[in-house]
Amino acid sequence: MPRVSKQEPEVSKEPKQFTHKVAKQLKDYTDNIDTDKIKEHSTKLAKGVKDTSVVVGKNVAHGSVVIGKGVIQGSKIVGNGVKEGTIMLGKGTVAAAHGVKTGVEKSIDGVKHFFHYSAEKLHLKKPDLHPIDDLEEEISPYLPTELAKRWYMKNVKLKPQKGKGQLVLKWNRVFCWYEDPFISKIMLPIDDFFVCDKKKKSILNMFFVKQHQFGTITGEEGSGKTMFLHWINWELETHHPELMPCYIDGTKNVSEKNMIKQLMFPFLNIYQKTVSRPFEEISGEELGVYIKKKVGDKPFVLLIDQPQNLGDKALDIIGYLEKAGVKMQCIVAGQKDQLRSSIVGKGLTDSLKFSLDGLDHNLATEMIQKRITAVGGEGIYPFDAQKIGIICKQANGNPLYILKKAKEKVIQLSIDHREELIAQQQNIEKQKEEEKLRKFKEGKEKKRQEKEKLRQQIEEERKKHLEEIERKRIEEEEKYAAMLENEDARLDKIDELIGTVIDNKKSEEKEDKSELKKHDAVVEEAIGNIPEEKTADEILENDDALAADLKQVFEETEKANKDHHTKSSHKKKKGKK
């Protein structure tokens, strides 16, 4: 294999020259730098940065203050806007609800027109449209317009204003009321305005639970008998189909046909009530079978107002119901002498015996408060407990007379003291705003205190946690130090034991040496001195005769070995030949 010569690669000289040139230029540049000027320039630059930072900080602080003021002002504007927006929203809701009511009324008019047109073209009986009007009045409190209206009157209060001229026409506006709260009619929904003591309600509840047959509600005119019956009817309708209530209006003379109509009405739909009207063609006996089929074994509750106005044939209808096996409960309402003249319930035990002798002060106050609040008022203003007590005493507790006298009182107040009342309303409005603001501030302060309390609790818990950690650390250190001390003590004890063992060992060795010396002394005394051990060379050097004898023995032994060797070699040669 031919040998390969290794040659070193040639290195170009140009990169080295370039590097030296650059290094020389950098050195010249650094030598010419004036460090004092650089230091001076750096100082000026640092001062400029500091001054600029201060100016920028002041501007930022000023800008933050301006922004904060703007945010506060904006919040106030937004708050006012939200408040006004809420009022406008309420007004818009009411307007929309009025539109819905108008639509419902137009729809009802359309239904009426359709019934009239259909009856005319098909040569049917002229429809009776009174049930539609009754239905509209019955459902009107639950229409969107009435719900929105009640919400609006409760949440959006009227502002007190003087009005035009010197005469007071809209007396209710003096008290910031939307409507007259003292109208002498049953206000709906009836449950929001009905007042009654708990004892009567409890007895009435027991009447239906035990399914008593007969009960009476007596009282003078305006004592609330009709409203009581309407409330019972409204309450029992919520328990349908467990029982079926039927209100019989006997304020006017009731004929046989009218009695049949009122008894059938709870079971009919709107078409049957207005167009087909089956109650016009059914007899009393057939009615008994019809109602028995509808209610079965469930109670059929008759609520008869002014039963003395029921004709003989109308009373016979009730007898047909009994013959058909209808399970009935009957409550009648009227004045005592009128009920005595009626044969309804004769021979039956009166399980109610309600006598509406008038409202006491508390119930009268509750009735007035509910009515005033419903039209946008506050509590019982402009009355107080004393004024209501006087009115209640003047009316002998009669609800109708209480409403009349309360209305007369507020109208007279609005005429004689309009300016004072408006000033009072403005003062009340101001107090409300102040109270609202106070509650807002209290709520805000309460939240701040709660946050501060929470922060302090968190801080205390943090401190306790740190203290607990520090306590555990100190305990661990003390425990570790005690462990080290115990270990040191144990090691010291071990060292002490080792030292003791070594000392004992040394003392034992000393004792052994002393014993050995004693033993040697005893042997020496017994056998004399023991010669010291010497080597063979030392012995021969000291004893020439012995050395000569040993030499002679060695020479004779060597000569004998040579002779023996020679003889053995001759024998081996002879054997080979």
C-alpha positions as CSV (number, residue, x, y, z in Angstrom):
1,M,0.0,0.0,0.0
2,P,1.5,3.3,-1.0
3,R,2.0,5.8,1.8
4,V,-0.1,8.9,1.7
5,S,1.7,12.1,2.7
6,K,-0.4,14.4,5.0
7,Q,0.0,18.1,4.0
8,E,-1.1,21.0,6.1
9,P,-3.9,23.2,4.5
10,E,-2.8,26.6,3.4
11,V,-4.3,29.4,5.5
12,S,-5.1,32.6,3.7
13,K,-3.4,35.7,5.1
14,E,-6.2,38.1,4.1
15,P,-8.7,37.4,7.0
16,K,-5.9,37.9,9.5
17,Q,-4.9,41.2,7.9
18,F,-8.6,42.3,8.0
19,T,-9.0,41.4,11.6
20,H,-5.8,43.3,12.6
21,K,-7.1,46.3,10.6
22,V,-10.5,46.3,12.4
23,A,-8.9,45.9,15.8
24,K,-6.6,48.8,15.0
25,Q,-9.6,51.0,14.0
26,L,-11.6,50.0,17.2
27,K,-8.6,50.9,19.3
28,D,-8.2,54.3,17.7
29,Y,-11.9,55.0,18.1
30,T,-11.9,54.0,21.8
31,D,-8.8,56.1,22.4
32,N,-10.5,59.2,20.9
33,I,-13.7,58.8,23.1
34,D,-14.2,61.6,25.6
35,T,-15.5,59.9,28.7
36,D,-16.2,63.2,30.5
37,K,-18.5,64.3,27.6
38,I,-20.3,61.0,27.7
39,K,-20.8,61.3,31.5
40,E,-22.1,64.9,31.1
41,H,-24.5,63.9,28.3
42,S,-25.8,60.9,30.4
43,T,-26.5,63.2,33.4
44,K,-28.4,65.7,31.2
45,L,-30.4,62.8,29.6
46,A,-31.3,61.4,33.1
47,K,-32.4,64.8,34.3
48,G,-34.5,65.3,31.2
49,V,-36.1,61.8,31.7
50,K,-36.9,62.7,35.3
51,D,-38.4,66.1,34.5
52,T,-40.5,64.5,31.7
53,S,-41.7,61.7,34.1
54,V,-42.8,64.3,36.7
55,V,-44.7,66.3,34.1
56,V,-46.3,63.2,32.7
57,G,-47.2,62.0,36.2
58,K,-48.9,65.4,37.0
59,N,-50.8,65.3,33.7
60,V,-51.9,61.7,34.3
61,A,-53.1,62.6,37.8
62,H,-54.9,65.6,36.5
63,G,-56.4,63.5,33.7
64,S,-57.5,60.9,36.3
65,V,-59.2,63.5,38.4
66,V,-61.0,64.9,35.3
67,I,-61.9,61.4,34.2
68,G,-63.2,60.6,37.7
69,K,-65.4,63.8,37.7
70,G,-66.6,62.9,34.3
71,V,-67.5,59.4,35.4
72,I,-69.4,60.7,38.4
73,Q,-71.2,63.2,36.3
74,G,-71.9,60.6,33.7
75,S,-73.2,58.2,36.4
76,K,-75.6,60.9,37.7
77,I,-76.8,61.6,34.1
78,V,-77.2,57.9,33.4
79,G,-79.0,57.4,36.8
80,N,-81.4,60.2,35.9
81,G,-81.8,58.8,32.4
82,V,-82.5,55.4,33.8
83,K,-85.1,56.9,36.2
84,E,-86.8,58.8,33.4
85,G,-86.5,55.8,31.2
86,T,-88.2,53.7,33.8
87,I,-91.0,56.2,34.0
88,M,-91.3,56.4,30.2
89,L,-91.1,52.6,30.1
90,G,-94.0,52.4,32.5
91,K,-96.0,54.9,30.5
92,G,-95.1,53.0,27.3
93,T,-96.2,49.8,29.0
94,V,-99.5,51.4,30.0
95,A,-100.0,52.7,26.5
96,A,-99.3,49.3,25.1
97,A,-101.7,47.7,27.5
98,H,-104.3,50.2,26.6
99,G,-103.8,49.2,23.0
100,V,-104.3,45.5,24.0
101,K,-107.5,46.5,25.8
102,T,-108.7,48.4,22.8
103,G,-107.9,45.3,20.7
104,V,-109.8,43.1,23.1
105,E,-112.8,45.5,23.1
106,K,-112.8,45.5,19.3
107,S,-112.6,41.7,19.2
108,I,-115.6,41.5,21.6
109,D,-117.5,44.0,19.3
110,G,-116.5,41.8,16.4
111,V,-117.8,38.7,18.1
112,K,-121.1,40.5,19.0
113,H,-121.4,41.6,15.3
114,F,-120.7,38.1,14.1
115,F,-123.4,36.6,16.4
116,H,-125.9,39.3,15.3
117,Y,-125.1,38.7,11.6
118,S,-125.2,34.9,11.9
119,A,-128.5,34.9,13.7
120,E,-130.0,37.3,11.1
121,K,-128.8,35.3,8.1
122,L,-129.6,31.9,9.5
123,H,-132.9,33.0,11.0
124,L,-131.9,32.1,14.5
125,K,-133.0,33.6,17.8
126,K,-131.6,37.0,18.5
127,P,-128.4,36.5,20.5
128,D,-128.3,37.6,24.1
129,L,-125.0,39.6,24.4
130,H,-125.2,40.5,28.1
131,P,-123.0,37.4,29.0
132,I,-120.2,38.8,26.8
133,D,-120.4,42.1,28.7
134,D,-120.4,40.2,32.0
135,L,-117.4,38.1,30.8
136,E,-115.5,41.2,29.8
137,E,-116.1,42.8,33.2
138,E,-115.1,39.5,34.9
139,I,-111.8,39.1,33.1
140,S,-111.0,42.8,32.8
141,P,-108.9,42.9,36.1
142,Y,-106.6,40.2,34.6
143,L,-106.2,41.8,31.2
144,P,-102.7,43.2,30.4
145,T,-104.0,46.8,30.5
146,E,-105.3,46.4,34.1
147,L,-102.2,44.6,35.2
148,A,-100.0,47.3,33.7
149,K,-102.2,50.0,35.1
150,R,-102.0,48.7,38.6
151,W,-98.2,48.3,38.3
152,Y,-97.9,51.8,37.0
153,M,-100.1,53.4,39.7
154,K,-98.1,51.5,42.4
155,N,-94.6,52.3,41.1
156,V,-94.9,55.6,39.2
157,K,-96.3,58.2,41.5
158,L,-97.9,61.4,40.3
159,K,-96.2,64.7,41.0
160,P,-98.0,67.3,43.1
161,Q,-99.2,70.2,41.0
162,K,-101.5,73.2,41.5
163,G,-103.6,72.8,38.4
164,K,-105.4,75.5,36.5
165,G,-107.6,78.2,38.0
166,Q,-109.0,78.5,41.4
167,L,-111.6,75.8,41.2
168,V,-110.8,72.2,42.0
169,L,-112.3,69.8,39.5
170,K,-109.9,66.8,39.6
171,W,-109.9,66.7,43.4
172,N,-108.1,63.3,43.4
173,R,-105.0,64.8,41.7
174,V,-104.5,67.1,44.7
175,F,-103.6,63.9,46.6
176,C,-101.7,62.5,43.6
177,W,-104.3,59.8,43.1
178,Y,-105.0,58.5,39.6
179,E,-108.7,57.7,40.3
180,D,-111.4,58.0,42.9
181,P,-110.6,55.3,45.6
182,F,-114.0,55.6,47.3
183,I,-116.4,54.6,44.5
184,S,-119.3,52.5,45.9
185,K,-118.9,49.4,43.8
186,I,-117.1,46.1,44.1
187,M,-113.5,46.6,43.1
188,L,-111.7,43.8,41.3
189,P,-109.8,41.6,41.8
190,I,-112.0,41.3,44.8
191,D,-109.4,39.5,46.9
192,D,-107.3,42.6,46.9
193,F,-110.0,44.8,48.5
194,F,-112.1,42.4,50.6
195,V,-111.6,42.8,54.4
196,C,-112.9,40.4,57.0
197,D,-111.8,39.3,60.4
198,K,-110.0,35.9,60.7
199,K,-112.6,34.4,63.0
200,K,-115.3,34.6,60.3
201,K,-113.0,33.2,57.7
202,S,-112.2,30.3,60.0
203,I,-115.9,29.6,60.6
204,L,-116.6,29.8,56.9
205,N,-113.7,27.4,56.1
206,M,-115.1,24.9,58.7
207,F,-118.6,25.3,57.1
208,F,-117.3,23.9,53.8
209,V,-115.0,21.3,55.3
210,K,-117.8,19.7,57.3
211,Q,-120.2,20.2,54.4
212,H,-122.9,21.9,56.4
213,Q,-126.1,22.5,54.5
214,F,-127.2,26.0,55.3
215,G,-125.8,29.3,56.6
216,T,-126.8,33.0,56.7
217,I,-125.1,36.3,56.3
218,T,-127.1,39.2,57.7
219,G,-126.6,43.0,57.9
220,E,-128.1,46.3,57.0
221,E,-127.8,47.9,53.6
222,G,-124.2,48.7,52.7
223,S,-122.7,46.3,55.3
224,G,-120.9,44.2,52.7
225,K,-123.2,41.2,52.3
226,T,-123.0,41.1,48.5
227,M,-119.3,41.6,48.4
228,F,-119.0,38.8,51.0
229,L,-120.9,36.4,48.7
230,H,-118.9,37.5,45.6
231,W,-115.7,36.9,47.6
232,I,-116.9,33.4,48.6
233,N,-117.8,32.6,45.0
234,W,-114.3,33.8,43.8
235,E,-112.6,31.8,46.5
236,L,-114.5,28.6,45.8
237,E,-113.9,28.9,42.0
238,T,-110.2,28.4,42.8
239,H,-111.1,24.9,44.2
240,H,-113.0,23.7,41.2
241,P,-113.7,20.8,40.4
242,E,-113.7,19.8,44.1
243,L,-117.0,21.7,44.3
244,M,-119.0,24.0,42.1
245,P,-120.2,27.5,43.3
246,C,-123.1,29.3,41.8
247,Y,-124.0,32.9,42.6
248,I,-127.7,33.8,42.5
249,D,-128.5,37.5,42.1
250,G,-131.8,38.0,43.9
251,T,-131.6,41.8,44.1
252,K,-134.4,41.9,41.6
253,N,-137.4,39.5,41.3
254,V,-136.2,36.2,40.0
255,S,-138.5,34.2,37.7
256,E,-138.4,30.5,36.9
257,K,-136.6,31.1,33.6
258,N,-134.1,33.5,35.2
259,M,-133.5,31.0,38.0
260,I,-132.8,28.2,35.5
261,K,-130.5,30.6,33.6
262,Q,-128.4,31.5,36.7
263,L,-128.1,27.9,37.8
264,M,-127.0,26.7,34.4
265,F,-124.5,29.5,33.7
266,P,-121.5,28.0,35.5
267,F,-121.6,25.0,33.2
268,L,-122.0,26.8,29.9
269,N,-119.5,28.1,27.4
270,I,-119.8,31.6,25.7
271,Y,-121.6,30.2,22.6
272,Q,-124.2,28.5,24.8
273,K,-124.6,31.6,26.9
274,T,-125.2,33.9,24.0
275,V,-126.5,32.0,20.9
276,S,-127.9,28.5,21.6
277,R,-129.1,29.4,25.1
278,P,-130.3,25.9,26.2
279,F,-131.6,27.3,29.5
280,E,-134.5,28.8,27.6
281,E,-135.8,25.3,26.6
282,I,-135.1,23.2,29.7
283,S,-137.6,22.4,32.4
284,G,-136.9,22.4,36.2
285,E,-136.9,18.6,36.4
286,E,-134.5,18.4,33.4
287,L,-132.3,21.0,35.1
288,G,-132.0,18.8,38.2
289,V,-130.9,15.8,36.1
290,Y,-128.5,18.1,34.1
291,I,-126.8,19.5,37.2
292,K,-126.6,16.1,38.9
293,K,-124.8,14.8,35.8
294,K,-122.4,17.7,35.9
295,V,-121.4,17.7,39.6
296,G,-121.9,14.0,40.4
297,D,-121.2,13.6,44.1
298,K,-119.4,16.9,44.5
299,P,-121.1,19.7,46.5
300,F,-123.1,22.3,44.5
301,V,-122.8,25.5,46.5
302,L,-125.7,28.1,46.1
303,L,-124.8,31.6,47.1
304,I,-128.2,33.5,47.1
305,D,-128.3,37.2,47.5
306,Q,-131.6,38.5,48.7
307,P,-133.5,35.2,48.7
308,Q,-136.8,36.9,49.5
309,N,-137.0,38.0,45.9
310,L,-137.1,34.4,44.6
311,G,-140.6,33.6,43.2
312,D,-142.4,30.4,44.1
313,K,-141.5,28.8,40.8
314,A,-137.9,29.8,41.3
315,L,-138.0,28.1,44.7
316,D,-139.5,25.0,43.1
317,I,-136.3,24.7,41.0
318,I,-134.3,24.2,44.2
319,G,-136.7,21.4,45.1
320,Y,-136.1,19.7,41.7
321,L,-132.3,19.8,42.5
322,E,-133.0,18.1,45.8
323,K,-135.1,15.4,44.1
324,A,-132.4,14.8,41.5
325,G,-130.0,14.0,44.4
326,V,-127.8,17.0,44.0
327,K,-125.6,17.5,47.1
328,M,-126.2,21.1,48.0
329,Q,-124.8,23.7,50.4
330,C,-126.6,27.0,50.6
331,I,-125.6,30.4,52.0
332,V,-128.1,33.2,51.9
333,A,-127.4,36.9,52.5
334,G,-129.9,39.7,53.4
335,Q,-131.4,41.7,56.2
336,K,-132.7,39.7,59.1
337,D,-136.4,40.6,58.6
338,Q,-136.1,39.8,54.9
339,L,-134.6,36.4,55.5
340,R,-137.4,35.6,58.0
341,S,-139.9,36.1,55.1
342,S,-138.0,33.7,52.9
343,I,-138.7,30.0,52.9
344,V,-135.2,29.1,51.8
345,G,-133.5,27.1,54.5
346,K,-136.6,26.6,56.6
347,G,-136.2,23.8,59.0
348,L,-132.4,23.7,58.5
349,T,-129.8,24.6,61.1
350,D,-127.9,27.9,60.5
351,S,-124.3,26.9,60.7
352,L,-122.8,30.3,60.0
353,K,-125.0,33.0,61.7
354,F,-122.8,35.8,60.3
355,S,-124.0,39.2,61.4
356,L,-122.1,42.1,59.6
357,D,-122.7,44.7,62.3
358,G,-120.0,47.0,60.9
359,L,-116.3,47.3,60.6
360,D,-114.1,48.1,63.6
361,H,-111.4,50.7,63.4
362,N,-108.7,48.3,62.2
363,L,-110.8,46.8,59.4
364,A,-112.0,50.3,58.3
365,T,-108.3,51.4,58.2
366,E,-107.4,48.4,56.2
367,M,-110.2,49.0,53.7
368,I,-109.3,52.6,53.2
369,Q,-105.6,51.9,52.9
370,K,-106.1,49.2,50.2
371,R,-108.3,51.5,48.1
372,I,-105.9,54.5,48.4
373,T,-102.8,52.4,47.7
374,A,-104.6,50.9,44.6
375,V,-104.9,54.4,43.0
376,G,-101.3,55.5,43.7
377,G,-101.6,56.9,47.2
378,E,-99.5,56.3,50.2
379,G,-101.0,54.5,53.2
380,I,-104.1,56.3,54.6
381,Y,-103.0,59.8,53.7
382,P,-104.6,62.4,54.0
383,F,-106.3,60.6,56.9
384,D,-104.8,59.5,60.2
385,A,-106.0,57.1,62.8
386,Q,-108.1,59.7,64.6
387,K,-109.9,60.9,61.5
388,I,-110.7,57.3,60.4
389,G,-112.0,56.6,63.9
390,I,-114.3,59.6,63.7
391,I,-115.5,58.6,60.2
392,C,-116.0,55.0,61.3
393,K,-118.0,56.2,64.4
394,Q,-120.2,58.5,62.2
395,A,-120.9,55.7,59.8
396,N,-121.6,53.1,62.6
397,G,-119.0,50.9,60.9
398,N,-121.0,50.6,57.7
399,P,-118.5,50.1,54.8
400,L,-120.7,51.9,52.3
401,Y,-121.2,54.9,54.5
402,I,-117.5,54.9,55.5
403,L,-116.6,55.3,51.8
404,K,-119.2,58.0,51.3
405,K,-118.0,60.1,54.3
406,A,-114.3,59.5,53.4
407,K,-115.0,60.8,49.9
408,E,-116.8,63.9,51.2
409,K,-114.0,64.5,53.6
410,V,-111.2,64.4,51.0
411,I,-113.2,66.5,48.5
412,Q,-113.7,69.2,51.2
413,L,-110.0,69.0,52.1
414,S,-109.0,69.4,48.4
415,I,-111.2,72.5,48.1
416,D,-110.4,74.2,51.3
417,H,-106.7,73.3,51.7
418,R,-105.5,72.8,48.2
419,E,-102.3,74.8,48.6
420,E,-101.5,73.3,51.9
421,L,-102.1,69.8,50.6
422,I,-99.9,70.4,47.5
423,A,-97.2,71.7,49.8
424,Q,-97.5,68.6,52.0
425,Q,-97.3,66.4,49.0
426,Q,-94.2,68.2,47.8
427,N,-92.7,67.9,51.3
428,I,-93.7,64.2,51.3
429,E,-92.1,63.7,47.9
430,K,-88.9,65.5,49.2
431,Q,-88.9,63.3,52.3
432,K,-89.2,60.2,50.1
433,E,-86.3,61.2,48.0
434,E,-84.2,62.0,51.1
435,E,-85.3,58.7,52.6
436,K,-84.4,56.9,49.4
437,L,-81.0,58.7,49.3
438,R,-80.5,57.9,53.0
439,K,-81.3,54.3,52.5
440,F,-79.0,54.2,49.4
441,K,-76.2,55.7,51.4
442,E,-76.8,53.4,54.4
443,G,-76.8,50.5,52.0
444,K,-73.6,51.7,50.4
445,E,-72.0,52.3,53.8
446,K,-73.2,48.9,55.0
447,K,-71.7,47.2,52.0
448,R,-68.4,49.1,52.6
449,Q,-68.4,48.1,56.3
450,E,-69.1,44.5,55.3
451,K,-66.2,44.6,52.8
452,E,-64.0,46.2,55.4
453,K,-65.1,43.6,58.0
454,L,-64.4,40.9,55.4
455,R,-61.0,42.4,54.7
456,Q,-60.2,42.5,58.4
457,Q,-61.3,38.9,58.8
458,I,-59.1,37.9,55.9
459,E,-56.2,39.9,57.3
460,E,-56.7,38.4,60.8
461,E,-56.9,34.9,59.3
462,R,-53.7,35.6,57.3
463,K,-51.9,36.8,60.4
464,K,-53.1,33.8,62.3
465,H,-51.9,31.6,59.5
466,L,-48.5,33.3,59.5
467,E,-48.3,33.1,63.2
468,E,-49.2,29.4,63.1
469,I,-46.5,28.8,60.4
470,E,-44.0,30.7,62.6
471,R,-45.0,28.8,65.7
472,K,-44.6,25.5,63.9
473,R,-41.3,26.6,62.5
474,I,-40.0,27.5,66.0
475,E,-41.4,24.3,67.4
476,E,-39.6,22.4,64.6
477,E,-36.3,24.3,65.3
478,E,-36.6,23.7,69.0
479,K,-37.4,20.0,68.4
480,Y,-34.4,19.7,66.1
481,A,-32.1,21.5,68.5
482,A,-33.3,19.2,71.3
483,M,-32.6,16.3,69.1
484,L,-29.1,17.6,68.3
485,E,-28.5,18.1,72.0
486,N,-29.7,14.6,72.8
487,E,-27.4,13.3,70.0
488,D,-24.5,15.3,71.3
489,A,-25.1,13.9,74.8
490,R,-25.3,10.4,73.4
491,L,-22.1,10.9,71.5
492,D,-20.4,12.3,74.6
493,K,-21.5,9.4,76.5
494,I,-20.2,7.0,73.9
495,D,-16.9,8.9,73.9
496,E,-16.8,8.6,77.6
497,L,-17.4,4.9,77.4
498,I,-14.8,4.5,74.7
499,G,-12.3,6.4,76.9
500,T,-13.2,4.3,79.8
501,V,-12.7,1.1,77.7
502,I,-9.3,2.4,76.4
503,D,-8.2,3.4,79.9
504,N,-9.2,0.0,81.2
505,K,-7.4,-1.7,78.3
506,K,-4.2,0.3,79.0
507,S,-4.4,-0.5,82.7
508,E,-4.9,-4.2,81.8
509,E,-1.9,-4.1,79.5
510,K,0.2,-2.5,82.2
511,E,-1.0,-5.1,84.6
512,D,-0.1,-7.8,82.1
513,K,3.4,-6.4,81.6
514,S,3.9,-6.1,85.3
515,E,2.8,-9.7,85.8
516,L,5.1,-10.9,82.9
517,K,8.1,-9.1,84.5
518,K,7.2,-10.7,87.8
519,H,7.1,-14.1,86.1
520,D,10.5,-13.5,84.4
521,A,12.0,-12.5,87.7
522,V,10.7,-15.7,89.4
523,V,12.1,-17.9,86.5
524,E,15.4,-16.1,86.7
525,E,15.7,-16.7,90.4
526,A,14.8,-20.4,89.8
527,I,17.1,-21.4,86.9
528,G,19.5,-18.5,86.6
529,N,20.1,-16.2,83.7
530,I,18.7,-17.4,80.4
531,P,21.2,-16.9,77.6
532,E,20.3,-14.5,74.9
533,E,19.4,-15.9,71.6
534,K,22.1,-15.7,68.9
535,T,22.4,-16.5,65.2
536,A,24.5,-19.4,63.8
537,D,27.1,-16.9,62.4
538,E,27.4,-15.2,65.8
539,I,28.0,-18.6,67.5
540,L,30.6,-19.8,64.9
541,E,32.5,-16.5,65.1
542,N,32.8,-16.8,68.9
543,D,33.6,-20.6,68.8
544,D,36.5,-21.5,66.4
545,A,36.7,-25.2,67.4
546,L,33.0,-25.7,66.6
547,A,33.5,-23.9,63.3
548,A,36.4,-26.3,62.3
549,D,34.4,-29.4,63.2
550,L,31.4,-28.2,61.2
551,K,33.7,-27.5,58.2
552,Q,35.2,-31.0,58.3
553,V,31.7,-32.5,58.4
554,F,30.5,-30.4,55.5
555,E,33.6,-31.5,53.4
556,E,33.2,-35.2,54.0
557,T,29.5,-35.0,53.2
558,E,30.2,-33.2,49.9
559,K,32.8,-35.9,48.9
560,A,30.4,-38.7,49.7
561,N,27.7,-37.1,47.5
562,K,30.2,-36.8,44.6
563,D,31.2,-40.4,44.7
564,H,27.6,-41.6,44.8
565,H,26.9,-39.4,41.8
566,T,29.7,-40.9,39.8
567,K,28.7,-44.5,40.4
568,S,25.2,-43.9,39.4
569,S,26.3,-42.3,36.1
570,H,28.4,-45.4,35.2
571,K,25.5,-47.7,35.8
572,K,23.2,-45.6,33.5
573,K,25.8,-45.9,30.6
574,K,26.2,-49.6,31.0
575,G,22.4,-50.0,30.8
576,K,22.2,-48.1,27.6
577,K,24.9,-50.2,25.9
